[in-house]
């Protein structure tokens, strides 16, 4: 299986604070890779580098054969940040229309994709409401819709289901698996253990270090534990 991302000796520091420590990681094309760790572990910093929004202090990230940041590659990535980058004075549909224009979708493509992504996140009935009236969970769903608009080959989603109810969370994860079946690659950061179990492979991050990497079942077997949480602690997460 070919790699879509290759992180080689990646470290990051802000002033005197070391955030990432010598990360080596291959992300396989067509997989769902989960990055699991507590807040402040370095997950967001790492995926921002994959998306081309930050650069490492040392080492390099190669995405789709190009050293990041690369504008050409960034246009093929769907990125969803922890903080919702939405315009509260616009409706959901107007927000999506704006982002679709940035992605240079034709008017016909815009109409089709806006309808499709609103259906995916179950916001069709709220499409013409101002985002300022949205709950936190609805804003997360709209941010996910925006990341999906241009049908990217690579989706990088930072805590995508925070604040979303369990029923819709299950539906969104089914969408992730459908996208995977269509050949897309997805990276999801999370601190939710049951979400971690839904990933093809899981990278465990603690204090800026990649402490374990493998399928959920392999990590459980290696640590002789019954849950991902116990496995995380067994790898030095305590």
FILUMZA-187004 format. One record per residue (C-alpha): x, y, z; residue number from 1; residue in one letter. Coordinates in Angstrom, 2 decimals. Layout:
// residues N
{pt {X Y Z} NUM "a"}
...
***
This chain:
// residues 238
{pt {0.00 0.00 0.00} 1 "x"}
{pt {1.45 3.36 -1.02} 2 "x"}
{pt {1.96 6.22 1.42} 3 "x"}
{pt {0.12 9.49 0.91} 4 "x"}
{pt {1.98 11.17 3.81} 5 "x"}
{pt {5.49 10.61 5.05} 6 "x"}
{pt {6.64 12.45 8.18} 7 "x"}
{pt {10.38 12.13 8.70} 8 "x"}
{pt {12.06 13.23 11.91} 9 "x"}
{pt {9.47 15.96 12.48} 10 "x"}
{pt {9.96 18.17 15.53} 11 "x"}
{pt {8.37 21.47 16.47} 12 "x"}
{pt {9.09 24.02 19.13} 13 "x"}
{pt {7.59 27.38 19.97} 14 "x"}
{pt {10.25 29.45 21.73} 15 "x"}
{pt {11.49 27.12 24.49} 16 "x"}
{pt {8.50 24.77 24.38} 17 "x"}
{pt {9.00 21.50 22.50} 18 "x"}
{pt {5.64 20.44 21.03} 19 "x"}
{pt {6.65 17.56 18.74} 20 "x"}
{pt {9.61 15.23 19.20} 21 "x"}
{pt {11.15 13.47 16.20} 22 "x"}
{pt {7.94 12.05 14.67} 23 "x"}
{pt {8.28 9.36 12.00} 24 "x"}
{pt {4.94 8.39 10.48} 25 "x"}
{pt {3.66 6.94 7.21} 26 "x"}
{pt {-0.01 7.44 6.34} 27 "x"}
{pt {-1.25 4.88 3.84} 28 "x"}
{pt {-3.38 5.83 0.89} 29 "x"}
{pt {-7.01 4.85 1.42} 30 "x"}
{pt {-6.93 4.34 5.18} 31 "x"}
{pt {-8.54 6.00 8.17} 32 "x"}
{pt {-5.72 6.91 10.54} 33 "x"}
{pt {-6.64 8.05 14.02} 34 "x"}
{pt {-4.35 10.18 16.17} 35 "x"}
{pt {-5.26 9.61 19.80} 36 "x"}
{pt {-4.05 11.64 22.74} 37 "x"}
{pt {-5.08 14.10 25.43} 38 "x"}
{pt {-5.38 17.84 24.86} 39 "x"}
{pt {-1.94 19.39 24.44} 40 "x"}
{pt {-0.36 16.16 23.22} 41 "x"}
{pt {0.65 17.70 19.87} 42 "x"}
{pt {-2.02 16.19 17.60} 43 "x"}
{pt {-3.25 19.50 16.20} 44 "x"}
{pt {0.28 20.78 15.57} 45 "x"}
{pt {1.10 17.64 13.61} 46 "x"}
{pt {-2.00 17.68 11.39} 47 "x"}
{pt {-1.60 21.40 10.72} 48 "x"}
{pt {1.79 20.54 9.26} 49 "x"}
{pt {0.25 17.81 7.10} 50 "x"}
{pt {-2.27 20.40 5.86} 51 "x"}
{pt {0.52 22.86 5.05} 52 "x"}
{pt {-0.51 25.41 7.68} 53 "x"}
{pt {2.62 25.05 9.81} 54 "x"}
{pt {6.21 24.03 9.13} 55 "x"}
{pt {8.37 21.80 11.32} 56 "x"}
{pt {11.35 23.16 13.22} 57 "x"}
{pt {13.28 20.16 11.93} 58 "x"}
{pt {12.46 17.20 9.70} 59 "x"}
{pt {10.00 17.29 6.81} 60 "x"}
{pt {6.50 16.24 5.79} 61 "x"}
{pt {5.96 14.87 2.30} 62 "x"}
{pt {2.32 14.77 1.17} 63 "x"}
{pt {1.29 13.30 -2.19} 64 "x"}
{pt {4.94 13.32 -3.21} 65 "x"}
{pt {5.53 17.01 -2.41} 66 "x"}
{pt {7.36 18.57 0.52} 67 "x"}
{pt {4.94 20.64 2.54} 68 "x"}
{pt {3.83 23.33 2.45} 69 "x"}
{pt {2.82 23.03 -1.20} 70 "x"}
{pt {-0.05 25.13 -2.56} 71 "x"}
{pt {-0.76 22.52 -5.24} 72 "x"}
{pt {-1.23 19.82 -2.59} 73 "x"}
{pt {-3.11 22.06 -0.17} 74 "x"}
{pt {-5.81 22.50 -2.82} 75 "x"}
{pt {-6.39 18.74 -2.74} 76 "x"}
{pt {-6.83 18.55 1.03} 77 "x"}
{pt {-10.01 18.97 3.04} 78 "x"}
{pt {-9.00 20.40 6.41} 79 "x"}
{pt {-11.26 20.88 9.40} 80 "x"}
{pt {-9.70 22.77 12.32} 81 "x"}
{pt {-10.69 22.54 15.97} 82 "x"}
{pt {-11.92 26.14 15.83} 83 "x"}
{pt {-14.78 26.65 13.38} 84 "x"}
{pt {-13.74 29.06 10.60} 85 "x"}
{pt {-17.24 30.19 9.66} 86 "x"}
{pt {-18.91 33.52 8.96} 87 "x"}
{pt {-21.59 33.97 11.61} 88 "x"}
{pt {-23.36 36.77 9.70} 89 "x"}
{pt {-23.99 34.43 6.73} 90 "x"}
{pt {-26.33 31.47 6.43} 91 "x"}
{pt {-24.99 27.93 6.23} 92 "x"}
{pt {-25.68 27.83 2.51} 93 "x"}
{pt {-23.95 31.19 1.96} 94 "x"}
{pt {-20.92 29.93 3.89} 95 "x"}
{pt {-20.72 26.83 1.72} 96 "x"}
{pt {-21.20 28.86 -1.45} 97 "x"}
{pt {-18.30 31.10 -0.41} 98 "x"}
{pt {-15.99 28.14 0.26} 99 "x"}
{pt {-17.08 26.44 -2.97} 100 "x"}
{pt {-16.08 29.58 -4.88} 101 "x"}
{pt {-12.65 29.49 -3.21} 102 "x"}
{pt {-12.30 25.90 -4.41} 103 "x"}
{pt {-13.23 27.16 -7.90} 104 "x"}
{pt {-16.22 24.89 -8.31} 105 "x"}
{pt {-18.53 25.77 -11.16} 106 "x"}
{pt {-22.05 27.01 -10.35} 107 "x"}
{pt {-23.47 23.63 -11.30} 108 "x"}
{pt {-20.91 21.82 -9.13} 109 "x"}
{pt {-21.62 24.19 -6.25} 110 "x"}
{pt {-25.34 23.46 -6.26} 111 "x"}
{pt {-24.77 19.72 -6.37} 112 "x"}
{pt {-22.05 19.58 -3.75} 113 "x"}
{pt {-23.73 21.99 -1.33} 114 "x"}
{pt {-26.87 19.84 -1.39} 115 "x"}
{pt {-24.81 16.66 -0.94} 116 "x"}
{pt {-22.68 17.85 1.97} 117 "x"}
{pt {-25.66 19.40 3.78} 118 "x"}
{pt {-27.35 15.99 3.57} 119 "x"}
{pt {-24.25 14.24 4.88} 120 "x"}
{pt {-24.22 16.36 8.05} 121 "x"}
{pt {-28.03 16.51 8.31} 122 "x"}
{pt {-28.33 20.29 8.05} 123 "x"}
{pt {-30.69 20.54 5.06} 124 "x"}
{pt {-33.49 22.05 7.16} 125 "x"}
{pt {-31.12 24.66 8.61} 126 "x"}
{pt {-29.39 25.68 5.37} 127 "x"}
{pt {-30.92 29.16 5.30} 128 "x"}
{pt {-30.40 29.99 8.97} 129 "x"}
{pt {-27.67 32.38 10.09} 130 "x"}
{pt {-24.67 30.59 11.53} 131 "x"}
{pt {-24.89 32.94 14.52} 132 "x"}
{pt {-28.02 31.00 15.54} 133 "x"}
{pt {-26.27 27.62 15.34} 134 "x"}
{pt {-25.32 25.52 18.34} 135 "x"}
{pt {-21.71 24.42 18.76} 136 "x"}
{pt {-22.50 20.97 17.39} 137 "x"}
{pt {-24.21 22.42 14.33} 138 "x"}
{pt {-21.17 24.59 13.63} 139 "x"}
{pt {-18.93 21.51 13.79} 140 "x"}
{pt {-21.21 19.77 11.29} 141 "x"}
{pt {-21.11 22.76 8.96} 142 "x"}
{pt {-17.31 22.90 9.20} 143 "x"}
{pt {-17.18 19.24 8.21} 144 "x"}
{pt {-19.48 19.96 5.26} 145 "x"}
{pt {-17.13 22.73 4.12} 146 "x"}
{pt {-14.14 20.38 4.28} 147 "x"}
{pt {-15.97 17.85 2.09} 148 "x"}
{pt {-17.14 20.33 -0.59} 149 "x"}
{pt {-14.39 19.88 -3.17} 150 "x"}
{pt {-14.26 16.07 -2.83} 151 "x"}
{pt {-10.65 16.08 -1.62} 152 "x"}
{pt {-8.38 13.06 -1.88} 153 "x"}
{pt {-7.14 13.65 1.66} 154 "x"}
{pt {-9.30 14.68 4.62} 155 "x"}
{pt {-7.61 16.01 7.75} 156 "x"}
{pt {-10.14 16.39 10.55} 157 "x"}
{pt {-9.17 17.80 13.95} 158 "x"}
{pt {-11.66 16.63 16.60} 159 "x"}
{pt {-14.49 16.55 14.02} 160 "x"}
{pt {-17.26 15.19 16.25} 161 "x"}
{pt {-16.84 17.31 19.39} 162 "x"}
{pt {-20.28 18.46 20.55} 163 "x"}
{pt {-22.17 16.18 18.14} 164 "x"}
{pt {-24.83 13.85 19.51} 165 "x"}
{pt {-24.13 10.08 19.47} 166 "x"}
{pt {-26.68 9.23 16.75} 167 "x"}
{pt {-25.29 11.76 14.29} 168 "x"}
{pt {-21.73 10.87 15.29} 169 "x"}
{pt {-22.43 7.29 14.23} 170 "x"}
{pt {-23.83 8.56 10.91} 171 "x"}
{pt {-20.77 10.75 10.30} 172 "x"}
{pt {-18.43 7.84 10.98} 173 "x"}
{pt {-20.38 5.79 8.44} 174 "x"}
{pt {-19.72 8.62 5.98} 175 "x"}
{pt {-15.99 8.39 6.77} 176 "x"}
{pt {-16.03 4.67 5.97} 177 "x"}
{pt {-17.99 5.33 2.76} 178 "x"}
{pt {-15.36 7.89 1.73} 179 "x"}
{pt {-12.63 5.39 2.50} 180 "x"}
{pt {-14.37 2.84 0.26} 181 "x"}
{pt {-14.32 5.49 -2.47} 182 "x"}
{pt {-10.53 5.66 -2.13} 183 "x"}
{pt {-10.18 8.72 0.09} 184 "x"}
{pt {-7.63 8.95 2.90} 185 "x"}
{pt {-8.77 10.31 6.26} 186 "x"}
{pt {-6.82 11.48 9.30} 187 "x"}
{pt {-8.88 12.05 12.43} 188 "x"}
{pt {-7.61 13.41 15.74} 189 "x"}
{pt {-9.60 12.39 18.76} 190 "x"}
{pt {-9.50 11.77 22.47} 191 "x"}
{pt {-12.66 9.63 22.34} 192 "x"}
{pt {-11.80 5.97 22.84} 193 "x"}
{pt {-14.74 4.44 20.95} 194 "x"}
{pt {-13.90 6.58 17.91} 195 "x"}
{pt {-10.31 5.38 18.06} 196 "x"}
{pt {-11.54 1.79 17.68} 197 "x"}
{pt {-13.25 2.72 14.37} 198 "x"}
{pt {-9.92 3.63 12.70} 199 "x"}
{pt {-7.92 1.28 10.48} 200 "x"}
{pt {-4.76 2.25 12.33} 201 "x"}
{pt {-4.15 4.31 15.42} 202 "x"}
{pt {-1.23 6.52 16.36} 203 "x"}
{pt {-1.01 7.26 20.08} 204 "x"}
{pt {0.57 10.60 20.94} 205 "x"}
{pt {1.68 11.78 24.35} 206 "x"}
{pt {3.80 14.86 25.15} 207 "x"}
{pt {4.61 15.36 21.48} 208 "x"}
{pt {5.88 11.81 21.01} 209 "x"}
{pt {4.41 8.99 18.94} 210 "x"}
{pt {4.32 6.27 21.59} 211 "x"}
{pt {2.54 3.55 19.58} 212 "x"}
{pt {1.22 2.85 16.09} 213 "x"}
{pt {-0.84 -0.02 14.76} 214 "x"}
{pt {-4.31 -1.40 14.24} 215 "x"}
{pt {-6.55 -1.16 17.31} 216 "x"}
{pt {-6.55 -4.96 17.61} 217 "x"}
{pt {-2.77 -5.17 17.33} 218 "x"}
{pt {-2.32 -2.52 20.04} 219 "x"}
{pt {-4.66 -4.44 22.35} 220 "x"}
{pt {-2.82 -7.69 21.69} 221 "x"}
{pt {0.63 -6.15 22.18} 222 "x"}
{pt {-0.36 -4.69 25.54} 223 "x"}
{pt {-2.60 -7.62 26.57} 224 "x"}
{pt {-5.33 -5.14 27.46} 225 "x"}
{pt {-9.10 -5.12 26.94} 226 "x"}
{pt {-9.59 -1.50 25.88} 227 "x"}
{pt {-7.85 1.24 23.90} 228 "x"}
{pt {-7.73 3.36 27.04} 229 "x"}
{pt {-5.86 0.63 28.90} 230 "x"}
{pt {-3.54 0.15 25.94} 231 "x"}
{pt {-2.78 3.89 25.87} 232 "x"}
{pt {-1.83 3.78 29.56} 233 "x"}
{pt {0.26 0.65 29.00} 234 "x"}
{pt {2.32 2.44 26.34} 235 "x"}
{pt {3.34 5.10 28.84} 236 "x"}
{pt {0.31 7.33 28.76} 237 "x"}
{pt {-0.15 7.46 32.53} 238 "x"}
***
